Amino acid sequence: MAVQTIPARIRWAVDFMDVQHNDHVLEIGCGSGAAADLICRRLEGKGKMFAIDRSEAGVDRTKQRCAQHIEAGRLTVRQIDLATLRVPVKRLTKVFAFDVNLFWVRDCSDEIALLHERVLPGGSVNLFFSTTRAEDVPEILKNASAALREGGFRVYIVDSKDPAVIGIIGRR
């Protein structure tokens, strides 16, 4: 199997999240599986990851790239929309999403309420966006921040110039 690189923007975002060996992480929009691969490498203890994507192709790519993590029992991957997701227990410590438009292009109050219900106190929702389209940044910041605040999260903004990324972090 060819070595697959992890884009700098994904690496920066995962590094920022500071994933610990016992975290329980939900990734929304797993796509190519790059973030799931990097996160699972850090879950060497009792940590688990649940990765979802609406796209069958994204789920297939993540399953292929992360087969060893699935076999080790650290990763579960499902084709499902966040709105219909039912996490069986309230034990998520971190939620990760990168360039998921849901959080800034439409009303996502039901999805944010679901996350607030499932993220443990002290946990976080980490929404990262590439800032290569500078004209979208103000609206992304305004809408995603408002959605998290209205859902009961304390909101913090982080950014990187290289790679060009912003993060809207919601703490519970």
MDAnalysis code that builds the backbone (N, CA, C; Angstrom):
import MDAnalysis as mda
import numpy as np

u = mda.Universe.empty(516, n_residues=172, atom_resindex=np.repeat(np.arange(172), 3), trajectory=True)
u.add_TopologyAttr("name", ["N", "CA", "C"] * 172)
u.add_TopologyAttr("resid", np.arange(1, 173))
u.add_TopologyAttr("resname", ["MET", "ALA", "VAL", "GLN", "THR", "ILE", "PRO", "ALA", "ARG", "ILE", "ARG", "TRP", "ALA", "VAL", "ASP", "PHE", "MET", "ASP", "VAL", "GLN", "HIS", "ASN", "ASP", "HIS", "VAL", "LEU", "GLU", "ILE", "GLY", "CYS", "GLY", "SER", "GLY", "ALA", "ALA", "ALA", "ASP", "LEU", "ILE", "CYS", "ARG", "ARG", "LEU", "GLU", "GLY", "LYS", "GLY", "LYS", "MET", "PHE", "ALA", "ILE", "ASP", "ARG", "SER", "GLU", "ALA", "GLY", "VAL", "ASP", "ARG", "THR", "LYS", "GLN", "ARG", "CYS", "ALA", "GLN", "HIS", "ILE", "GLU", "ALA", "GLY", "ARG", "LEU", "THR", "VAL", "ARG", "GLN", "ILE", "ASP", "LEU", "ALA", "THR", "LEU", "ARG", "VAL", "PRO", "VAL", "LYS", "ARG", "LEU", "THR", "LYS", "VAL", "PHE", "ALA", "PHE", "ASP", "VAL", "ASN", "LEU", "PHE", "TRP", "VAL", "ARG", "ASP", "CYS", "SER", "ASP", "GLU", "ILE", "ALA", "LEU", "LEU", "HIS", "GLU", "ARG", "VAL", "LEU", "PRO", "GLY", "GLY", "SER", "VAL", "ASN", "LEU", "PHE", "PHE", "SER", "THR", "THR", "ARG", "ALA", "GLU", "ASP", "VAL", "PRO", "GLU", "ILE", "LEU", "LYS", "ASN", "ALA", "SER", "ALA", "ALA", "LEU", "ARG", "GLU", "GLY", "GLY", "PHE", "ARG", "VAL", "TYR", "ILE", "VAL", "ASP", "SER", "LYS", "ASP", "PRO", "ALA", "VAL", "ILE", "GLY", "ILE", "ILE", "GLY", "ARG", "ARG"])
u.atoms.positions = np.array([
    [0.848, -1.183, 0.000],
    [0.000, 0.000, 0.000],
    [0.890, 1.243, 0.000],
    [0.557, 2.217, -0.810],
    [1.333, 3.441, -0.902],
    [1.199, 4.244, 0.391],
    [2.259, 4.933, 0.735],
    [2.218, 5.799, 1.911],
    [1.304, 6.974, 1.591],
    [0.380, 7.242, 2.513],
    [-0.552, 8.341, 2.310],
    [-0.174, 9.476, 3.250],
    [-0.003, 10.638, 2.677],
    [0.378, 11.782, 3.492],
    [-0.852, 12.390, 4.150],
    [-0.593, 13.100, 5.215],
    [-1.658, 13.809, 5.915],
    [-1.454, 15.287, 5.640],
    [-2.447, 15.961, 5.061],
    [-2.297, 17.383, 4.732],
    [-1.939, 18.213, 5.970],
    [-1.152, 19.255, 5.762],
    [-0.702, 20.113, 6.867],
    [-1.882, 20.701, 7.637],
    [-2.961, 21.058, 6.939],
    [-4.108, 21.664, 7.622],
    [-4.767, 20.671, 8.581],
    [-4.828, 19.403, 8.193],
    [-5.404, 18.364, 9.062],
    [-4.473, 18.106, 10.238],
    [-3.199, 18.014, 9.968],
    [-2.208, 17.786, 11.031],
    [-2.278, 18.919, 12.059],
    [-2.346, 20.173, 11.598],
    [-2.411, 21.316, 12.511],
    [-3.655, 21.229, 13.387],
    [-4.799, 20.933, 12.784],
    [-6.055, 20.869, 13.532],
    [-6.028, 19.750, 14.576],
    [-5.547, 18.587, 14.195],
    [-5.481, 17.463, 15.141],
    [-4.472, 17.769, 16.247],
    [-3.344, 18.361, 15.890],
    [-2.374, 18.760, 16.918],
    [-3.010, 19.742, 17.896],
    [-3.760, 20.697, 17.379],
    [-4.420, 21.677, 18.249],
    [-5.359, 20.995, 19.241],
    [-6.083, 19.980, 18.787],
    [-7.050, 19.289, 19.656],
    [-6.379, 18.557, 20.812],
    [-5.110, 18.234, 20.674],
    [-4.368, 17.560, 21.732],
    [-5.070, 16.268, 22.168],
    [-5.270, 15.386, 21.217],
    [-5.933, 14.103, 21.488],
    [-5.100, 13.292, 22.478],
    [-5.765, 12.787, 23.496],
    [-5.126, 11.976, 24.532],
    [-5.463, 10.504, 24.314],
    [-4.680, 9.623, 24.896],
    [-4.819, 8.181, 24.671],
    [-6.174, 7.624, 25.092],
    [-6.897, 8.310, 25.969],
    [-8.182, 7.794, 26.441],
    [-9.377, 8.629, 25.976],
    [-9.187, 9.504, 25.006],
    [-10.294, 10.315, 24.490],
    [-11.295, 9.449, 23.724],
    [-12.518, 9.942, 23.683],
    [-13.574, 9.366, 22.852],
    [-13.951, 10.456, 21.854],
    [-13.616, 10.225, 20.586],
    [-13.688, 11.256, 19.557],
    [-14.737, 10.890, 18.513],
    [-15.531, 11.880, 18.129],
    [-16.449, 11.758, 16.996],
    [-15.914, 12.652, 15.896],
    [-15.702, 12.088, 14.707],
    [-15.355, 12.908, 13.549],
    [-16.565, 12.985, 12.635],
    [-16.921, 14.199, 12.273],
    [-18.037, 14.445, 11.365],
    [-17.445, 14.768, 10.001],
    [-17.757, 13.933, 9.006],
    [-17.228, 14.138, 7.659],
    [-15.823, 13.592, 7.507],
    [-15.675, 12.285, 7.646],
    [-14.334, 11.666, 7.672],
    [-13.638, 11.641, 6.321],
    [-14.371, 11.786, 5.213],
    [-13.756, 11.939, 3.891],
    [-12.688, 10.928, 3.553],
    [-11.454, 11.388, 3.419],
    [-10.352, 10.517, 2.994],
    [-9.801, 9.652, 4.123],
    [-10.162, 9.948, 5.356],
    [-9.659, 9.187, 6.491],
    [-8.363, 9.706, 7.059],
    [-7.851, 10.817, 6.541],
    [-6.566, 11.351, 7.012],
    [-6.620, 11.715, 8.495],
    [-7.647, 12.447, 8.910],
    [-7.751, 12.845, 10.321],
    [-8.000, 11.623, 11.200],
    [-8.861, 10.720, 10.751],
    [-9.143, 9.510, 11.537],
    [-7.859, 8.719, 11.757],
    [-7.037, 8.596, 10.733],
    [-5.765, 7.882, 10.853],
    [-4.872, 8.547, 11.899],
    [-4.717, 9.849, 11.792],
    [-3.854, 10.585, 12.714],
    [-4.391, 10.533, 14.149],
    [-5.680, 10.708, 14.321],
    [-6.284, 10.672, 15.655],
    [-6.140, 9.278, 16.264],
    [-6.445, 8.253, 15.498],
    [-6.372, 6.886, 16.027],
    [-4.962, 6.501, 16.446],
    [-3.957, 7.039, 15.798],
    [-2.575, 6.767, 16.207],
    [-2.318, 7.257, 17.633],
    [-3.110, 8.228, 18.078],
    [-2.936, 8.800, 19.417],
    [-3.812, 8.122, 20.464],
    [-4.676, 7.237, 20.035],
    [-5.605, 6.552, 20.952],
    [-5.063, 5.172, 21.315],
    [-3.970, 5.127, 21.986],
    [-3.330, 3.850, 22.295],
    [-3.888, 3.202, 23.560],
    [-4.575, 3.950, 24.395],
    [-5.113, 3.400, 25.641],
    [-6.529, 2.895, 25.433],
    [-7.429, 3.435, 26.190],
    [-8.831, 3.035, 26.118],
    [-9.629, 3.961, 25.205],
    [-8.962, 4.796, 24.480],
    [-9.628, 5.737, 23.603],
    [-10.309, 5.053, 22.428],
    [-11.345, 5.709, 21.928],
    [-12.114, 5.203, 20.783],
    [-12.459, 6.370, 19.873],
    [-12.693, 6.039, 18.634],
    [-13.116, 7.037, 17.661],
    [-14.280, 6.502, 16.852],
    [-15.239, 7.384, 16.600],
    [-16.389, 7.085, 15.770],
    [-16.368, 8.106, 14.647],
    [-16.238, 7.664, 13.401],
    [-16.149, 8.568, 12.257],
    [-17.374, 8.370, 11.371],
    [-17.988, 9.501, 10.974],
    [-19.169, 9.421, 10.131],
    [-18.991, 10.296, 8.892],
    [-19.705, 9.916, 7.845],
    [-19.745, 10.705, 6.624],
    [-21.049, 10.376, 5.910],
    [-21.635, 11.360, 5.267],
    [-22.849, 11.113, 4.481],
    [-22.533, 10.389, 3.188],
    [-21.281, 10.478, 2.751],
    [-20.862, 9.916, 1.479],
    [-20.368, 8.477, 1.635],
    [-20.900, 7.598, 0.811],
    [-20.430, 6.206, 0.799],
    [-18.954, 6.146, 0.402],
    [-18.568, 6.982, -0.562],
    [-17.176, 6.993, -1.011],
    [-16.243, 7.425, 0.122],
    [-16.646, 8.432, 0.902],
    [-15.836, 8.872, 2.034],
    [-15.673, 7.777, 3.072],
    [-16.759, 7.088, 3.363],
    [-16.711, 5.984, 4.327],
    [-15.793, 4.879, 3.808],
    [-15.914, 4.545, 2.537],
    [-15.070, 3.502, 1.956],
    [-13.588, 3.875, 2.011],
    [-13.270, 5.143, 1.684],
    [-11.873, 5.590, 1.725],
    [-11.326, 5.538, 3.152],
    [-12.143, 5.962, 4.116],
    [-11.698, 5.927, 5.514],
    [-11.490, 4.500, 5.973],
    [-12.409, 3.603, 5.630],
    [-12.260, 2.196, 6.024],
    [-11.001, 1.584, 5.425],
    [-10.720, 1.904, 4.176],
    [-9.526, 1.360, 3.524],
    [-8.264, 1.919, 4.164],
    [-8.212, 3.216, 4.335],
    [-7.012, 3.852, 4.889],
    [-6.766, 3.446, 6.349],
    [-7.826, 3.237, 7.098],
    [-7.717, 3.020, 8.543],
    [-8.047, 1.591, 8.966],
    [-7.868, 0.649, 8.060],
    [-8.220, -0.750, 8.359],
    [-7.569, -1.258, 9.638],
    [-6.305, -0.907, 9.883],
    [-5.620, -1.399, 11.081],
    [-6.248, -0.849, 12.354],
    [-6.773, 0.367, 12.316],
    [-7.424, 0.954, 13.499],
    [-8.784, 0.304, 13.747],
    [-9.477, -0.039, 12.662],
    [-10.759, -0.737, 12.785],
    [-10.525, -2.119, 13.381],
    [-9.530, -2.824, 12.837],
    [-9.205, -4.169, 13.340],
    [-8.781, -4.146, 14.807],
    [-8.119, -3.076, 15.231],
    [-7.658, -2.954, 16.618],
    [-8.792, -2.548, 17.566],
    [-9.965, -2.222, 16.998],
    [-11.102, -1.847, 17.833],
    [-11.110, -0.396, 18.278],
    [-10.225, 0.416, 17.702],
    [-10.178, 1.834, 18.066],
    [-11.123, 2.688, 17.236],
    [-11.512, 2.214, 16.062],
    [-12.275, 3.036, 15.126],
    [-13.498, 2.305, 14.613],
    [-14.609, 3.027, 14.608],
    [-15.844, 2.578, 13.959],
    [-16.189, 3.635, 12.923],
    [-16.554, 3.219, 11.724],
    [-16.875, 4.145, 10.635],
    [-18.272, 3.817, 10.119],
    [-19.112, 4.830, 9.981],
    [-20.481, 4.624, 9.514],
    [-20.884, 5.693, 8.502],
    [-21.696, 5.268, 7.527],
    [-22.299, 6.218, 6.591],
    [-23.612, 6.667, 7.206],
    [-23.621, 7.903, 7.678],
    [-24.805, 8.439, 8.352],
    [-24.681, 9.954, 8.406],
    [-25.791, 10.608, 8.496],
    [-25.851, 12.049, 8.640],
    [-25.855, 12.376, 10.134],
    [-25.213, 13.445, 10.523],
    [-25.162, 13.819, 11.937],
    [-26.556, 13.967, 12.532],
    [-27.509, 14.465, 11.772],
    [-28.862, 14.674, 12.282],
    [-29.525, 13.376, 12.722],
    [-29.135, 12.262, 12.128],
    [-29.755, 10.980, 12.475],
    [-28.859, 10.109, 13.347],
    [-27.710, 10.643, 13.730],
    [-26.768, 9.886, 14.557],
    [-27.298, 9.741, 15.978],
    [-27.194, 8.564, 16.492],
    [-27.525, 8.319, 17.891],
    [-26.316, 7.663, 18.541],
    [-25.542, 8.469, 19.261],
    [-24.390, 7.948, 19.991],
    [-24.951, 7.247, 21.217],
    [-24.616, 5.979, 21.435],
    [-25.276, 5.201, 22.477],
    [-25.044, 5.680, 23.905],
    [-23.914, 6.257, 24.192],
    [-23.650, 6.706, 25.561],
    [-23.096, 8.120, 25.548],
    [-23.277, 8.780, 26.660],
    [-22.793, 10.157, 26.778],
    [-21.355, 10.121, 27.248],
    [-20.426, 9.956, 26.316],
    [-19.034, 9.889, 26.713],
    [-18.065, 10.468, 25.697],
    [-18.508, 11.348, 24.839],
    [-17.593, 11.976, 23.891],
    [-16.774, 13.048, 24.604],
    [-15.466, 13.023, 24.393],
    [-14.617, 14.066, 24.954],
    [-14.262, 15.118, 23.907],
    [-14.246, 14.704, 22.636],
    [-13.916, 15.646, 21.572],
    [-14.719, 15.315, 20.319],
    [-15.126, 16.374, 19.635],
    [-15.765, 16.248, 18.328],
    [-14.883, 17.023, 17.355],
    [-14.665, 16.449, 16.172],
    [-13.787, 17.038, 15.163],
    [-14.519, 17.112, 13.834],
    [-14.421, 18.263, 13.178],
    [-14.945, 18.408, 11.816],
    [-14.046, 19.384, 11.074],
    [-13.759, 19.080, 9.820],
    [-12.941, 19.969, 9.008],
    [-13.673, 20.257, 7.701],
    [-13.925, 21.542, 7.460],
    [-14.632, 22.006, 6.266],
    [-16.006, 21.352, 6.109],
    [-16.730, 21.217, 7.204],
    [-18.094, 20.694, 7.163],
    [-19.039, 21.902, 7.113],
    [-19.644, 22.115, 5.954],
    [-20.468, 23.304, 5.721],
    [-21.706, 23.378, 6.597],
    [-22.189, 22.260, 7.063],
    [-23.384, 22.222, 7.906],
    [-23.382, 23.319, 8.964],
    [-22.240, 23.571, 9.586],
    [-22.178, 24.451, 10.738],
    [-22.214, 25.940, 10.402],
    [-22.194, 26.279, 9.118],
    [-22.272, 27.703, 8.797],
    [-23.210, 28.038, 7.641],
    [-23.733, 27.062, 6.915],
    [-24.583, 27.397, 5.767],
    [-26.082, 27.235, 6.025],
    [-26.444, 26.561, 7.120],
    [-27.878, 26.392, 7.407],
    [-28.090, 26.244, 8.905],
    [-29.329, 26.209, 9.305],
    [-29.650, 26.017, 10.716],
    [-29.190, 24.617, 11.137],
    [-28.376, 24.565, 12.165],
    [-27.867, 23.279, 12.647],
    [-28.155, 23.116, 14.137],
    [-29.209, 23.779, 14.619],
    [-29.493, 23.747, 16.056],
    [-29.780, 22.340, 16.569],
    [-30.437, 21.503, 15.781],
    [-30.695, 20.128, 16.224],
    [-29.390, 19.338, 16.357],
    [-28.486, 19.508, 15.400],
    [-27.209, 18.804, 15.445],
    [-26.352, 19.296, 16.613],
    [-26.346, 20.604, 16.847],
    [-25.580, 21.167, 17.968],
    [-26.173, 20.683, 19.296],
    [-27.500, 20.610, 19.385],
    [-28.131, 20.097, 20.611],
    [-27.731, 18.647, 20.862],
    [-27.672, 17.850, 19.810],
    [-27.235, 16.455, 19.943],
    [-25.807, 16.396, 20.466],
    [-24.936, 17.243, 19.927],
    [-23.542, 17.258, 20.378],
    [-23.446, 17.706, 21.836],
    [-24.215, 18.732, 22.195],
    [-24.178, 19.221, 23.574],
    [-24.623, 18.132, 24.547],
    [-25.573, 17.347, 24.120],
    [-26.079, 16.255, 24.962],
    [-25.043, 15.140, 25.124],
    [-24.236, 14.909, 24.103],
    [-23.317, 13.765, 24.099],
    [-21.879, 14.084, 24.493],
    [-21.502, 15.349, 24.486],
    [-20.138, 15.715, 24.874],
    [-20.094, 15.896, 26.393],
    [-19.134, 15.249, 27.009],
    [-18.979, 15.339, 28.461],
    [-18.609, 16.755, 28.889],
    [-18.992, 17.159, 30.102],
    [-18.516, 18.458, 30.618],
    [-16.993, 18.505, 30.545],
    [-16.485, 19.632, 30.050],
    [-15.048, 19.776, 29.842],
    [-14.614, 19.365, 28.448],
    [-15.497, 18.689, 27.709],
    [-15.195, 18.267, 26.347],
    [-15.342, 19.417, 25.362],
    [-15.038, 19.144, 24.098],
    [-15.054, 20.220, 23.108],
    [-15.557, 19.756, 21.747],
    [-16.139, 20.716, 21.040],
    [-16.502, 20.560, 19.633],
    [-15.523, 21.435, 18.867],
    [-14.765, 20.831, 17.969],
    [-13.685, 21.507, 17.253],
    [-14.025, 21.580, 15.773],
    [-14.453, 22.753, 15.326],
    [-14.843, 22.959, 13.932],
    [-13.736, 23.738, 13.242],
    [-13.082, 23.110, 12.281],
    [-11.979, 23.744, 11.569],
    [-12.370, 23.981, 10.112],
    [-11.856, 25.090, 9.567],
    [-12.158, 25.455, 8.186],
    [-10.899, 25.990, 7.523],
    [-10.707, 25.580, 6.275],
    [-9.635, 26.137, 5.466],
    [-10.008, 27.577, 5.139],
    [-9.037, 28.479, 5.185],
    [-9.338, 29.894, 4.925],
    [-8.823, 30.354, 3.567],
    [-8.703, 29.423, 2.653],
    [-8.223, 29.795, 1.327],
    [-9.231, 30.657, 0.574],
    [-10.500, 30.600, 0.950],
    [-11.527, 31.491, 0.379],
    [-11.836, 32.559, 1.419],
    [-11.014, 33.581, 1.448],
    [-11.078, 34.621, 2.482],
    [-12.457, 35.284, 2.567],
    [-13.152, 35.361, 1.445],
    [-14.468, 36.018, 1.453],
    [-15.496, 35.270, 2.297],
    [-15.289, 33.973, 2.546],
    [-16.226, 33.188, 3.359],
    [-15.941, 33.249, 4.857],
    [-14.740, 33.644, 5.231],
    [-14.320, 33.572, 6.637],
    [-15.232, 34.345, 7.589],
    [-15.609, 35.595, 7.313],
    [-16.479, 36.302, 8.265],
    [-17.808, 35.581, 8.514],
    [-18.399, 35.052, 7.452],
    [-19.673, 34.349, 7.616],
    [-19.487, 33.021, 8.353],
    [-18.414, 32.311, 8.068],
    [-18.117, 31.064, 8.781],
    [-17.990, 31.354, 10.269],
    [-17.177, 32.356, 10.605],
    [-16.964, 32.700, 12.016],
    [-18.280, 33.102, 12.693],
    [-19.028, 33.959, 12.051],
    [-20.289, 34.448, 12.639],
    [-21.286, 33.313, 12.843],
    [-21.543, 32.529, 11.808],
    [-22.594, 31.513, 11.875],
    [-22.222, 30.320, 12.752],
    [-21.006, 29.811, 12.599],
    [-20.607, 28.650, 13.398],
    [-20.479, 29.025, 14.875],
    [-19.942, 30.199, 15.159],
    [-19.837, 30.650, 16.554],
    [-21.213, 30.812, 17.176],
    [-22.129, 31.446, 16.445],
    [-23.487, 31.649, 16.963],
    [-24.181, 30.319, 17.227],
    [-24.017, 29.369, 16.317],
    [-24.659, 28.059, 16.488],
    [-24.159, 27.375, 17.761],
    [-22.850, 27.415, 17.980],
    [-22.292, 26.787, 19.185],
    [-22.741, 27.520, 20.452],
    [-22.693, 28.853, 20.435],
    [-23.124, 29.632, 21.617],
    [-24.588, 29.357, 21.946],
    [-25.428, 29.398, 20.923],
    [-26.864, 29.157, 21.142],
    [-27.121, 27.737, 21.630],
    [-26.209, 26.814, 21.326],
    [-26.331, 25.432, 21.776],
    [-25.746, 25.183, 23.155],
    [-25.249, 26.233, 23.808],
    [-24.767, 26.096, 25.171],
    [-23.274, 25.922, 25.327],
    [-22.507, 26.148, 24.276],
    [-21.053, 26.016, 24.346],
    [-20.399, 27.382, 24.556],
    [-19.253, 27.400, 25.245],
    [-18.396, 28.579, 25.315],
    [-17.512, 28.529, 24.073],
    [-17.410, 29.630, 23.361],
    [-16.754, 29.618, 22.053],
    [-15.425, 30.364, 22.080],
    [-14.424, 29.755, 21.449],
    [-13.091, 30.328, 21.287],
    [-12.713, 30.207, 19.815],
    [-11.977, 31.186, 19.333],
    [-11.517, 31.179, 17.944],
    [-10.000, 31.010, 17.937],
    [-9.506, 30.121, 17.077],
    [-8.067, 29.941, 16.889],
    [-7.790, 30.044, 15.400],
    [-6.555, 30.432, 15.055],
    [-6.235, 30.487, 13.629],
    [-4.760, 30.214, 13.400],
    [-4.499, 29.856, 12.174],
    [-3.141, 29.601, 11.710],
    [-2.994, 30.258, 10.350],
    [-1.863, 30.870, 10.142],
    [-1.590, 31.471, 8.825],
    [-0.986, 30.447, 7.869],
    [-0.198, 29.527, 8.415],
    [0.444, 28.509, 7.590],
    [0.442, 27.186, 8.347],
    [-0.503, 26.318, 8.068],
    [-1.497, 26.358, 7.001],
    [-2.630, 27.330, 7.332],
    [-3.334, 27.758, 6.301],
    [-4.415, 28.735, 6.449],
    [-5.677, 28.040, 6.980],
    [-5.858, 28.116, 8.312],
    [-6.962, 27.425, 8.986],
    [-7.517, 28.309, 10.088],
    [-8.845, 28.265, 10.261],
    [-9.454, 28.836, 11.462],
    [-10.175, 27.702, 12.195],
    [-10.263, 27.850, 13.487],
    [-10.994, 26.891, 14.294],
    [-11.980, 27.603, 15.182],
    [-13.174, 27.088, 15.234],
    [-14.199, 27.576, 16.144],
    [-14.373, 26.460, 17.156],
    [-13.961, 26.702, 18.384],
    [-13.931, 25.679, 19.418],
    [-15.051, 25.945, 20.407],
    [-15.894, 24.968, 20.602],
    [-16.972, 25.060, 21.577],
    [-16.652, 24.178, 22.768],
    [-16.532, 24.764, 23.943],
    [-16.260, 24.003, 25.166],
    [-17.559, 23.817, 25.928],
    [-17.735, 22.633, 26.444],
    [-18.928, 22.339, 27.252],
    [-18.590, 22.507, 28.709],
])
